């Protein structure tokens, strides 16, 4: 029994990301910034990516670092295969390798079911294509190195449940049908890759936020969403920090193919 206690990692060790190198797409976004800070605060070396290099560089420069840890920045558009491949390779070269990928970048769509075109709908689903291609690049990279890795997909509560029309009616466009289709697909993409890559030592999980509207969101829509939430309020970016560190760290070492929902109870109704 004593030997088991000696070999058992502490909670602090399980959540410690020291020595881990993480690529996070969409790092300059409302939620991406909070997750990038969380990973850096837990000890990881972060490679922040954005479609605009200047934004990624600003994020990297703002993250807590140390004498032995320098955060990096790359331009990466996950909707463009050439760009995502180039950005991934630059991230590998700058960080000396990668261990974790956070697929957070998202190209939005304003058109709802009433007027979305076939081209717009198909374009929205291409977000999942980018997630898959980046995930496969990380899988191949860590397998080639003979190590382990973790992929974190960003889903949504709207990949689990239907929309809430009353929140948008008369205020703003309805939640896009293509977005719901995309996020539901990302959940199953997570499961599919997880079962294929488990023996490769690559874990694949999904983090699904509930309502986390940015300060720019219409106030009336936010008020209506709050009225439908069991907690009666919206999520704050820092409330995703613990979840992303958990999924990136050894604290979730026996977890793959799962969807971690942080939604204030929305999907419990």
C-alpha positions in Angstrom: 0.0 0.0 0.0 2.8 2.4 0.8 4.4 1.9 -2.7 1.0 2.8 -4.3 0.8 6.0 -2.3 4.3 6.9 -3.4 3.5 6.4 -7.1 0.2 8.1 -7.0 0.4 11.6 -8.5 -1.0 14.5 -6.5 -3.8 16.7 -7.8 -1.3 19.5 -8.4 0.8 17.2 -10.6 -2.2 15.9 -12.5 -3.3 19.4 -13.6 0.3 20.7 -14.1 1.0 21.4 -17.8 4.7 22.2 -17.3 6.6 21.0 -20.4 3.5 20.7 -22.5 3.2 22.6 -25.8 -0.3 23.6 -26.9 -1.6 25.0 -30.1 -4.9 26.9 -29.7 -6.7 28.2 -32.8 -8.8 31.3 -32.5 -6.7 32.4 -29.6 -7.7 36.1 -29.9 -11.4 35.4 -29.5 -13.7 36.1 -26.6 -13.4 32.5 -25.2 -10.1 31.6 -26.9 -8.3 34.3 -25.0 -9.5 32.9 -21.7 -8.5 29.4 -22.6 -5.1 30.5 -23.8 -4.5 32.2 -20.5 -5.6 29.1 -18.6 -3.2 26.9 -20.4 -0.3 29.3 -19.8 -1.2 29.7 -16.2 -1.1 25.9 -15.8 2.5 25.9 -17.1 2.1 25.1 -20.8 4.0 26.8 -23.6 1.2 28.2 -25.8 1.3 28.7 -29.5 -1.5 31.2 -30.2 -3.0 31.2 -33.7 -5.3 33.6 -35.5 -6.2 34.5 -39.1 -4.3 37.7 -38.4 -0.8 37.3 -37.1 -0.8 40.6 -35.2 -3.7 39.4 -33.1 -2.0 36.1 -32.4 1.2 37.9 -31.4 -0.7 40.2 -29.0 -2.2 37.2 -27.3 1.2 35.4 -27.0 2.8 38.6 -25.6 0.1 38.9 -22.9 0.3 35.4 -21.5 2.2 34.7 -18.3 5.6 33.2 -19.1 9.1 32.8 -17.5 12.8 32.7 -18.3 12.5 29.1 -19.6 9.1 29.5 -21.4 8.3 31.7 -24.3 4.9 31.7 -25.9 4.6 31.8 -29.7 2.2 33.0 -32.4 1.4 31.8 -35.9 -1.0 32.8 -38.6 -3.5 30.0 -39.2 -6.8 29.9 -41.1 -8.4 26.5 -40.4 -10.8 27.1 -43.3 -7.8 27.0 -45.7 -5.9 23.7 -46.0 -2.7 25.3 -47.2 -2.8 27.8 -44.3 -3.6 25.3 -41.6 -0.8 23.0 -42.7 1.7 25.9 -42.9 0.6 27.3 -39.5 0.8 23.9 -37.9 4.3 23.3 -39.2 5.4 26.7 -38.0 3.9 26.0 -34.5 5.9 22.7 -34.4 9.1 24.5 -35.4 8.7 27.4 -33.0 7.7 25.4 -30.0 10.0 22.4 -30.7 7.0 20.1 -31.0 3.3 20.0 -29.9 1.4 17.9 -27.4 -2.0 19.4 -27.3 -4.3 20.9 -29.9 -7.3 23.1 -29.0 -9.6 23.4 -32.0 -11.3 26.6 -31.1 -11.3 28.8 -34.2 -14.6 29.4 -35.9 -15.8 31.2 -39.0 -19.3 32.5 -38.1 -22.4 32.7 -40.2 -25.3 35.1 -39.7 -27.8 33.6 -42.1 -30.5 31.5 -40.5 -32.7 28.8 -42.0 -35.0 31.3 -43.8 -32.3 32.6 -46.1 -29.1 30.6 -45.8 -27.8 29.6 -49.3 -26.4 26.2 -50.2 -23.0 27.7 -50.5 -23.1 29.3 -47.1 -24.4 26.1 -45.5 -21.6 24.1 -47.0 -19.0 26.7 -46.0 -20.1 26.6 -42.4 -19.6 22.8 -42.3 -16.0 23.4 -43.5 -15.2 24.4 -40.0 -15.4 20.7 -39.1 -13.1 19.9 -42.0 -10.4 22.2 -40.6 -10.8 20.7 -37.1 -10.3 17.2 -38.6 -7.3 18.1 -40.6 -5.6 19.8 -37.7 -6.4 16.9 -35.4 -4.9 14.4 -37.9 -1.8 16.5 -38.1 -1.4 16.4 -34.3 -2.0 12.7 -34.2 0.6 12.0 -36.9 3.1 14.4 -35.2 2.9 12.7 -31.8 2.9 9.2 -33.2 6.0 10.0 -35.2 7.6 11.2 -32.0 6.5 8.2 -30.0 4.7 10.2 -27.4 1.1 11.0 -26.4 -1.3 13.8 -27.3 -4.6 15.4 -26.5 -7.1 17.0 -29.0 -9.8 19.3 -27.7 -12.6 20.1 -30.0 -14.9 23.0 -29.3 -18.6 22.0 -29.5 -21.6 23.8 -28.2 -24.8 23.2 -26.3 -26.5 23.6 -29.7 -24.8 20.5 -30.8 -26.9 18.6 -28.2 -30.2 20.4 -28.2 -32.4 22.5 -30.6 -32.4 26.2 -30.7 -34.4 28.5 -28.4 -36.4 30.6 -30.9 -37.9 32.9 -28.3 -34.5 34.3 -27.5 -34.0 35.7 -31.0 -37.4 36.6 -32.4 -37.7 40.3 -33.1 -34.2 40.9 -31.8 -31.6 39.4 -34.2 -31.2 36.5 -36.7 -32.1 33.1 -35.4 -29.3 30.7 -34.3 -28.1 29.4 -37.7 -29.2 25.9 -38.7 -25.8 25.3 -40.3 -24.1 26.1 -37.0 -26.3 23.5 -35.2 -25.5 20.9 -37.8 -21.8 21.8 -37.5 -21.6 21.4 -33.8 -23.6 18.2 -33.8 -21.1 16.8 -36.3 -18.1 17.9 -34.2 -19.5 15.8 -31.3 -19.5 12.7 -33.5 -16.2 13.5 -35.1 -14.8 13.5 -31.5 -16.2 10.1 -30.8 -15.0 8.6 -34.1 -11.5 9.8 -33.9 -11.2 8.9 -30.2 -11.9 5.2 -30.8 -9.5 5.0 -33.8 -6.7 6.9 -32.1 -6.9 5.6 -28.5 -4.2 2.9 -29.2 -2.0 5.6 -30.6 -2.0 7.4 -27.3 -4.0 10.3 -28.6 -7.1 11.3 -26.6 -9.9 13.3 -28.4 -12.5 15.0 -26.3 -15.0 17.8 -26.9 -15.7 20.9 -24.7 -19.2 22.3 -25.3 -19.9 25.7 -23.9 -23.5 26.8 -23.2 -24.5 30.5 -23.5 -21.4 32.6 -23.3 -22.5 35.8 -25.3 -19.8 38.4 -25.8 -20.4 42.0 -24.5 -21.4 42.9 -28.1 -24.4 40.6 -28.1 -27.9 42.2 -28.1 -29.0 42.9 -24.5 -32.5 41.8 -25.1 -31.4 38.5 -26.4 -29.1 38.0 -23.4 -32.0 38.8 -21.1 -34.2 36.2 -22.7 -31.4 33.6 -22.6 -30.9 34.3 -18.9 -34.6 33.7 -18.3 -34.3 30.2 -19.8 -31.1 29.2 -17.9 -31.4 27.2 -14.7 -28.7 29.4 -13.2 -30.4 32.5 -14.4 -27.3 34.0 -15.9 -24.8 33.7 -18.8 -21.4 32.1 -18.6 -18.2 34.1 -18.1 -15.0 33.2 -20.1 -13.0 32.3 -17.0 -15.6 29.5 -16.3 -14.1 27.5 -19.2 -10.5 27.7 -17.8 -10.7 24.8 -15.5 -12.4 22.6 -18.1 -9.8 23.2 -20.8 -6.9 22.6 -18.4 -8.6 19.4 -17.2 -8.9 18.1 -20.8 -5.3 19.1 -21.7 -3.7 17.6 -18.7 -3.1 14.2 -17.1 -6.1 14.9 -14.9 -8.2 13.5 -17.8 -5.8 10.7 -18.8 -8.4 8.0 -18.8 -11.0 10.1 -20.7 -11.5 10.0 -24.5 -14.4 10.4 -26.8 -16.4 12.4 -24.3 -18.2 15.7 -24.4 -17.7 18.0 -21.4 -20.7 20.4 -21.2 -20.3 23.8 -19.4 -23.7 25.4 -19.8 -25.1 26.5 -16.5 -27.6 23.6 -16.6 -29.1 24.5 -20.0 -29.1 21.0 -21.4 -30.4 19.5 -18.2 -33.9 20.8 -18.9 
